Amino acid sequence: MKRYALAVEYDGRAFKGWQVQPDAATVQGEMERAVGQMAGHSVRVHAAGRTDAGVHATRQIVHFDTPANRPLTAWVRGVNSFLPSGVAVLWAQEVPEEFHSRFVATARHYRYLLLQHPIRPSLLAGQVGWIHNELDLERIHAASRFLLGEHDFSSFRAAECQALSPVKEMLKIDIGSHGDLIYFDFSATAFLHHMVRNIMGALLHIGKGNEDPAWMQWLIEQRNRSVAPPTFMPDGLYLTGVSYPAKFNLPTEPVQRFGLI
């Protein structure tokens, strides 16, 4: 039996999220079907994180086990030949049995792309979030600093979250802009269900001038989802990478594959 790790990118618009669901198109379902066809048997594909419906990925990491003896190109080009156009394998690598795409990951990285413009997006619909309000990026920068470090992120946790603990460490936040597009990069040891989208809701609430930046610290201290702003739209959210211990020697690549995405 061999274990393989794959890097996968996908457009989340056509799927009801990563995890297999009855009578719904999911990324996991498509991956298991395609890998199974290449392997010649049923395969369970495990991911580093379960993205929600409408959320995209430029570098999701998955793994699976198989006794099938295939060259690495078969797990890339061969599997891609069985996948729909919105999903593609980027690379494949054999890994030791101790590797697990979810449990040995040391950090996850997300990017949220936001269009700040009076008119809603058309060509980028579903690929960027949208807000018509004028935002104060200095206030947003100031508020984001309160999120850094280890905190109980219960105020940004979805009710259906299955994580054993709401305590996570936010390692880095980077915010910048390119024309009307604003990008928000988040790196953490792990993320709670809807955590990035809930944080985005709070940052934009502050950026619109509804609260002072220090209100973010108050939100964290409350540990109560009901006091925070609504969950922001999934459209502009991308899983851009997953970090692992160097001993696994997985390929590394730039977070940005297509401009800001």
C-alpha positions as CSV (number, residue, x, y, z in Angstrom):
1,M,0.0,0.0,0.0
2,K,1.3,3.4,-1.0
3,R,0.2,6.9,0.2
4,Y,0.2,9.9,-2.2
5,A,-0.2,13.6,-1.5
6,L,-1.8,15.8,-4.2
7,A,-2.1,19.6,-4.6
8,V,-5.5,20.5,-6.0
9,E,-7.0,23.7,-7.2
10,Y,-10.8,24.3,-7.8
11,D,-13.4,26.8,-8.6
12,G,-15.9,26.5,-5.7
13,R,-18.9,27.9,-7.6
14,A,-20.0,24.6,-9.0
15,F,-19.8,22.7,-5.7
16,K,-21.5,22.4,-2.4
17,G,-18.2,22.6,-0.7
18,W,-15.4,20.0,-0.2
19,Q,-17.1,17.3,1.8
20,V,-19.2,14.5,0.2
21,Q,-22.9,15.1,0.5
22,P,-25.8,12.9,-0.8
23,D,-27.3,14.2,-4.0
24,A,-24.9,17.2,-4.3
25,A,-21.8,17.9,-6.3
26,T,-18.8,18.3,-4.1
27,V,-15.0,18.5,-4.7
28,Q,-14.3,15.4,-2.5
29,G,-16.9,13.4,-4.5
30,E,-15.3,14.4,-7.8
31,M,-11.8,13.7,-6.5
32,E,-12.7,10.3,-5.2
33,R,-14.5,9.3,-8.4
34,A,-11.5,10.4,-10.6
35,V,-8.7,9.0,-8.4
36,G,-10.8,5.8,-8.1
37,Q,-11.0,5.4,-11.8
38,M,-7.3,5.8,-12.2
39,A,-6.5,3.5,-9.3
40,G,-9.0,0.8,-10.3
41,H,-10.7,0.7,-6.9
42,S,-12.7,2.8,-4.5
43,V,-10.5,5.5,-2.8
44,R,-11.1,7.7,0.2
45,V,-9.5,11.2,-0.4
46,H,-8.7,13.2,2.8
47,A,-8.1,17.0,2.6
48,A,-6.2,19.5,4.8
49,G,-9.4,21.5,5.3
50,R,-13.1,21.4,4.4
51,T,-13.9,24.4,2.3
52,D,-17.6,25.6,2.2
53,A,-19.9,25.9,-0.8
54,G,-18.6,28.6,-3.1
55,V,-15.1,28.8,-1.6
56,H,-12.2,28.2,-4.0
57,A,-8.7,26.7,-3.6
58,T,-5.4,27.4,-5.4
59,R,-3.5,24.8,-3.3
60,Q,-5.6,22.4,-1.3
61,I,-3.6,19.4,-0.1
62,V,-5.1,15.9,-0.1
63,H,-3.9,12.4,0.4
64,F,-5.1,8.9,-0.4
65,D,-3.9,5.2,-0.1
66,T,-3.7,2.7,-2.9
67,P,-2.0,-0.6,-3.8
68,A,-2.1,0.5,-7.4
69,N,1.3,0.9,-9.0
70,R,1.1,4.1,-11.2
71,P,3.7,6.7,-12.2
72,L,3.3,10.1,-10.6
73,T,2.1,11.5,-14.0
74,A,-0.9,9.2,-13.7
75,W,-2.0,10.9,-10.5
76,V,-1.8,14.3,-12.2
77,R,-2.7,14.1,-15.9
78,G,-4.5,10.9,-15.6
79,V,-6.7,12.0,-12.7
80,N,-7.3,15.3,-14.4
81,S,-8.7,13.6,-17.5
82,F,-11.5,12.2,-15.2
83,L,-12.2,15.5,-13.4
84,P,-14.6,18.3,-14.4
85,S,-13.2,21.5,-15.7
86,G,-13.4,23.3,-12.4
87,V,-11.0,21.0,-10.6
88,A,-7.4,20.1,-11.4
89,V,-4.5,18.3,-9.7
90,L,-1.3,20.4,-9.7
91,W,1.2,17.8,-8.5
92,A,1.5,14.4,-6.9
93,Q,4.1,13.0,-4.5
94,E,4.5,9.7,-2.7
95,V,4.6,10.3,1.1
96,P,5.2,8.1,4.1
97,E,2.4,6.5,6.0
98,E,2.8,9.0,8.9
99,F,1.8,11.9,6.6
100,H,-1.8,13.0,6.9
101,S,-3.0,16.1,5.0
102,R,-5.0,17.4,7.9
103,F,-3.4,16.2,11.1
104,V,0.2,16.9,10.4
105,A,-0.4,20.4,8.8
106,T,1.3,23.2,10.8
107,A,-0.6,26.1,9.2
108,R,-3.3,27.0,6.7
109,H,-3.4,30.1,4.4
110,Y,-6.4,31.8,3.0
111,R,-6.8,34.9,0.8
112,Y,-10.0,36.9,0.5
113,L,-10.4,39.0,-2.6
114,L,-12.8,42.0,-2.2
115,L,-14.0,44.3,-4.9
116,Q,-14.8,47.8,-3.6
117,H,-16.8,49.4,-6.3
118,P,-20.3,51.1,-6.7
119,I,-21.3,48.5,-9.3
120,R,-21.5,44.7,-8.5
121,P,-19.1,42.5,-10.4
122,S,-20.1,40.7,-13.5
123,L,-17.1,39.1,-15.1
124,L,-15.7,38.3,-11.6
125,A,-19.0,37.3,-10.1
126,G,-18.5,34.4,-7.7
127,Q,-14.8,34.9,-7.7
128,V,-14.6,38.1,-5.6
129,G,-16.5,39.4,-2.7
130,W,-18.2,42.8,-3.2
131,I,-18.9,45.9,-1.2
132,H,-20.1,49.2,-2.5
133,N,-19.2,51.2,0.6
134,E,-16.0,53.3,0.8
135,L,-13.7,51.5,3.3
136,D,-11.1,53.0,5.6
137,L,-8.1,50.6,5.2
138,E,-6.2,52.2,8.0
139,R,-9.0,51.3,10.4
140,I,-9.1,47.8,9.0
141,H,-5.3,47.4,9.4
142,A,-5.5,48.6,13.0
143,A,-8.4,46.2,13.8
144,S,-6.6,43.2,12.3
145,R,-3.7,43.5,14.7
146,F,-6.0,42.5,17.6
147,L,-6.5,39.1,15.8
148,L,-2.8,38.2,15.8
149,G,-1.6,35.6,18.3
150,E,-3.5,32.8,20.2
151,H,-7.1,33.5,21.0
152,D,-10.4,31.9,21.7
153,F,-12.1,32.7,18.4
154,S,-15.6,31.7,19.5
155,S,-17.0,35.1,18.3
156,F,-16.1,34.0,14.8
157,R,-17.1,30.4,15.0
158,A,-20.1,28.9,13.1
159,A,-22.7,27.2,15.2
160,E,-22.2,23.9,13.3
161,C,-18.3,24.0,13.8
162,Q,-17.0,20.6,14.9
163,A,-13.6,21.7,16.0
164,L,-12.6,20.4,19.5
165,S,-11.4,23.8,20.6
166,P,-12.1,27.4,19.6
167,V,-8.5,28.4,20.5
168,K,-6.3,29.0,17.4
169,E,-3.2,31.0,16.7
170,M,-3.4,33.6,14.0
171,L,0.2,33.7,12.7
172,K,0.0,36.5,10.1
173,I,-2.4,38.9,8.4
174,D,-1.5,41.0,5.4
175,I,-3.9,43.5,3.7
176,G,-3.3,45.4,0.5
177,S,-4.9,46.7,-2.6
178,H,-4.6,46.7,-6.3
179,G,-6.9,49.2,-8.0
180,D,-10.5,48.4,-6.8
181,L,-9.4,44.9,-5.5
182,I,-8.5,44.6,-1.8
183,Y,-6.8,41.4,-0.7
184,F,-6.8,40.0,2.8
185,D,-4.3,37.2,3.6
186,F,-4.7,35.1,6.7
187,S,-2.4,32.5,8.1
188,A,-3.2,30.4,11.2
189,T,-2.4,27.1,12.8
190,A,-6.0,26.1,11.9
191,F,-9.3,27.8,11.2
192,L,-12.8,27.3,12.6
193,H,-15.8,26.8,10.4
194,H,-16.7,30.2,8.7
195,M,-13.9,31.8,10.7
196,V,-12.4,33.8,7.9
197,R,-15.8,34.9,6.5
198,N,-16.9,36.0,10.0
199,I,-13.7,37.9,10.6
200,M,-14.2,39.6,7.2
201,G,-17.7,40.7,8.3
202,A,-16.2,42.3,11.4
203,L,-13.3,44.0,9.6
204,L,-15.7,45.5,7.0
205,H,-18.0,46.6,9.7
206,I,-15.1,48.5,11.2
207,G,-13.9,49.7,7.8
208,K,-17.2,51.3,7.1
209,G,-16.9,53.4,10.3
210,N,-19.5,51.6,12.4
211,E,-17.0,50.8,15.2
212,D,-13.5,51.7,16.3
213,P,-10.7,49.3,15.6
214,A,-10.4,48.4,19.3
215,W,-13.9,46.9,19.0
216,M,-12.2,43.9,17.5
217,Q,-10.6,43.2,20.8
218,W,-13.9,43.5,22.5
219,L,-15.4,41.0,20.1
220,I,-12.7,38.5,20.8
221,E,-13.1,38.8,24.6
222,Q,-16.9,38.2,24.4
223,R,-16.4,34.7,22.9
224,N,-19.9,35.0,21.7
225,R,-20.9,34.7,18.0
226,S,-24.2,36.5,18.5
227,V,-22.5,39.9,19.2
228,A,-20.5,39.9,16.0
229,P,-21.6,41.0,12.5
230,P,-23.1,38.5,10.0
231,T,-21.0,36.0,8.0
232,F,-19.6,37.6,4.8
233,M,-20.2,36.1,1.4
234,P,-18.0,33.1,0.3
235,D,-17.3,34.3,-3.2
236,G,-13.9,35.8,-2.7
237,L,-12.4,33.2,-0.4
238,Y,-9.5,31.0,-1.5
239,L,-7.5,28.4,0.3
240,T,-4.1,29.3,-1.0
241,G,-1.8,26.8,0.8
242,V,-1.1,24.5,3.6
243,S,2.2,24.2,5.5
244,Y,3.8,20.9,6.6
245,P,7.0,19.9,8.4
246,A,10.1,20.1,6.2
247,K,10.8,16.4,6.6
248,F,7.9,15.6,4.2
249,N,9.7,17.6,1.5
250,L,6.5,18.6,-0.3
251,P,6.7,21.0,-3.3
252,T,6.3,24.7,-2.5
253,E,5.0,27.2,-4.9
254,P,3.9,30.9,-4.8
255,V,0.6,31.6,-3.1
256,Q,-0.4,33.7,-6.1
257,R,-1.0,31.7,-9.3
258,F,-3.0,34.2,-11.4
259,G,-2.3,37.7,-10.4
260,L,-4.0,38.4,-7.1
261,I,-5.6,35.0,-6.9
